[in-house]
Amino acid sequence: MNAEDFDKKFDDDQKDIVDDLDLSTKRRVNQEPRRINVDFPSWVV
């Protein structure tokens, strides 16, 4: 399916477009886990 057909299907709300997406390569942008170190004073812990 080319982009023009996909856009038309989305704009016309003809049917659910999820079936036309390749969800095997999905990822959420800026949601990768990151490790940080935080030092607290002993009274906080």
C-alpha positions, 0 to 999 in steps of 0.5 A: 500500500502506498502512502497516498492510499493509506492517507486516503483510507485514514482521511475517509475513515473507511476502516480501521487502519491498524491492520495496515500498519507493521507493528513488529517494529514499533517503539515509543520515542524517548522511552528507553530506560536510562540509569541514573544515580541519586545521592540522598542524605541518610535522614531521607532514607 
